[in-house]
Amino acid sequence: MGQSDLMSTAEDFADQFLRLTKQYLPHVARLCLISTFLEDGIRMWFQWSEQRDYIDATWNCGYFLASIFVFINLFGQLSGCILVLSRNFVQYACFGLFGIIALQTVAYSILWDLKFLMRNLALGGGLLLLLAESRSEGKSMFAGVPTMRESSPKQYMQLGGRVLLVLMFMTLLHFDASFFSILQNIVGTALIILVAVGFKTKLAALTLVIWLFAINIYFNAFWTIPAYKPMHDFLKYDFFQTMSVIGGLLLVVALGPGGVSMDEKKKEW
């Protein structure tokens, strides 16, 4: 009975939070989600020569092709962010940002680094949720394809986005014997499973937002490291990628889990 009361109180808090922030939450979510693209696009401008030289040295492609790569990253990310924030051609912006993720995954050899690959996939999950949010219920990007009952491409995008988002948390698990790590792993794993299957989704996603934000501020405090040290850029990259995943989770809080979820199926039982 006590556990039931505690869960009910927590759900009431989540509902109250959503009611108070429903006008602003989607805007905050979108800003957080595109923050890593915005930061990376600006970095391409200020580190043009370094990025060009790195790509040239890695792929031996020459200055011209390396410069084209940097330009595509700079223009693609900044223009995508502007379109998302202005709510214009959001679907095209999402597809463009998907392309940037794929391009960087190959160019920076992220494909062979499991941790960074999982984080890029989580970032793609956030974009899937943004793509779903930009779509109206009555329209489909797959015209002519039959759907079953109320399940639409939008709802499958929400499912895919939720599942991909949880990959970020898998990179945060620590496999050691300390009590705090064990507790963090158990609680974190339970929450990501709830988000993935869509059970108590808004409460679980909001809890993950709070947890991930605290971890991000504590572990990725790049502003405490001098800018000339390599660790500064590394922590800054991690910080904004994590903020993008937080943005995706905030979209889950704002939009709900979608039709392909246990929360939705409970209404039919």
N, C-alpha and C positions, 0 to 999 in steps of 0.2 A: 504493500500500500504506500509506504514511504517512497519507494522508487517510482511508483506511478505518479505520485504527487510531484516529485522532483522533475520528471519528464514533462508533465503537464505545465509546470511553471516555466520550464525552459522553452517549450513550444510557444507559450503565451508571450514570453519575452521576444522571441524571434518574430512572431506576428506583429507585435507592437513596434518593433524596430522597422519592419517592412512598411507598416502603415505610415510611420513618421518620415520615412526616407524615400517613399516610392517615387516622388517627383524628381529626386536628385540621384538616386542610386544607379540607374542605368547610365547616366552621364559620368559619374565617378568610375563605374565599372569600365566603360569604354576608354576613359583616359588612362586608367591603370593598365588596361590590356595592351594599348598601343605604345606604352611608355618605353618598352625595350626597343621598338622599331624607331621611335623618335630619338632616343639617346644614341642608337647605333648610326642613324642617318647623320646626326650632327657630328658624331665622331669621325665619320668618313670625310666630312668637310675639313675638320681640323687636323686629321691625320692622313690626308690624301697621299702624300709621298710615302709614308711608312706602309700604308695598306697596299699601294701599288707595288712597292719594292718587294713586299712579302709575297704577293701573288706571283710576281715575275720570278722570284727566286724559287718558289715552291713548284710552279708548273712550267717554268722556262718558256713562257708564252710571249715575252717581249713587252716593252713599255706600253705599246698601243693597246693591246688586248687587256693588259692589266689595268690600264686607265679606264677602259670601257667597263670592266667589272666593277671598279670603284664607283663610277658614275651611275651604273644601273642600281647599285645598292643605295647610293645617296638619294637619287631621284625617286626610285621605287618606294623606298621607305617613307621619305618625307611627304611625297604626294599621297601615298596611301593613308598616312596619319591625318593629313588635312581633310581628305574625303570622308574618313570615318568620323572625325570630330564635327564636320559640317553636315553630316548625314546625307551626303550626295554620292550616288553611285557606290554605295557601301559594298555591294556584292562584288563589283569589279575590283574595289580596293582590297577586299579579302583575298580574292584570287591572286592579285598581284603580290600580296604579302606572303601567301602560300608559296609562290614562286621564289621569293627572296629566301625563305626558310630552306627550300630545296637547294637553291644555288649555293647558299652558305654551307649547308651540310656537306656538299661535295667539295667545294673550294677549300674549306678549312679542315677537311678530313674528319669531320664530326661523326661520319658514318661508322668509324672504327672505335669511337670512344663512347661506351655504353651510357655513361652518366650524362654526357652532353647530348647524346642522341635522344635519350628519354626526356630531357628537358625541352629539346626542340619539338618533340612529339606533343608534349604537354602544351607548348605554345601554340601548336597547330590545333589542339583541342579548344583552346580559348578562341581562336579564329573561327572554328566551326560554330561555337556558341554565338559569336558575333554575327556570323552569317545567318544563323537561325533567327536571331533577334531581328534582323533587317527584313525578314520575309513576312508577308501577310499570310494568314492561315489559308486563305482561299486560293493562293497562287502556288504553282509548283515549277521548279526549274526543270523537272522531268515531265514535260507535257506529254499526255497520252499514255503514260505508264499507270496502270491500275494500282490502286491502293486498297488495303484491307481496313474496313471500318474507319476509325478516325486517325489511323496511323498515316502520317504524311512524311514527305522527305524532311520537313522541318523537325519533326519529332525524332527521326533517326539521326539528324545532325546533333540534336541535343544529347541523345544517347552516346554517340561517338565522342562528342566534346567532353561529356562527364567522364567517360572511361579514359580518355587520353590525359585529362587534367590530373588524374590520380598518379600518373607516372612521376610527376614532380615530387610527390611525397615519398615514393619509393627510393628516390635518390637521397632522401634525408634520413633514412633508417640507419641506425648505428648498431653494429653487431658486436657489442661488448657486454660484460657481465655486471655493469653498474646498475643500481636500482633505478636511477633516473632514466637511463637509456632503455631499459626493459619496459618501464612504465610508458615512456614516450612511444616506443614501438607498438605496444599493445593498443594504446588509445588511438594513435595515429592510424594504424591498420584498420581498426574498427570503423573509424570515421570515413576513411577512403572507400571502404567496402560499401558503407551506407550511401555515399554519394554515387558510386558506380552503379549500384542496383536501383537507386532512386527510392530509398526508404528513409523517412524522416529527413528528406533531402535538404530543405531550407535550413533546418536547425543544424544538420551535420556540416553543410557548406559554410554557414556563418561561423561555426566553431572552428573550422579549418582556416577561415580567413583570419580570425583573431590569433590562432596559434602560429600560422605561417608568417603573419606580419611581425609578431614578436620575435620569431626566429630570424627573420630577415634583418630587422633592426640590430639585433645582438651580434649575429655572425657576419653580416655583410656591411658593416659600418665603414664604407670606403672613404668617407669624409675624415676619418681619423688617421688615414695613411697619406703621407706626402705624395703629391701627384706624379713625381718623377720615379716613384718605385713601381715595379711591375705589378705588385700585389694590389695597388690602387685600381688599376684597370680590371684586374681579375675580379675583385670584389664588386666593382661597379657593374660589371657584366652580370654577375650573379644576382645582384640587388634588383636590377631592372627586369631581368627574366622572371624573378620571383614575383615582382609587382604585377607583371602581365598575367601570371597564373592566378594571383589574387583577383585581378580584374575578371578573369573567366569565372571564378567562384562567385563573385558578386553578381555576375549575370545569372548564374544558377539560382542565387537567392532571389533575384528580382523576377526572373521568368518562371521559376519552378523547374521541375525535372522533365516536363514534357509527357507525352502520352505513353512512351515506352518506359515505364517505371512502375515500381511496386506501389508508390503513392497513388498513381492514377488507377491501377488495377484494383486497389482497395475499395474504390468508389463503386466498383461493379459487384463486389462480394456481398 
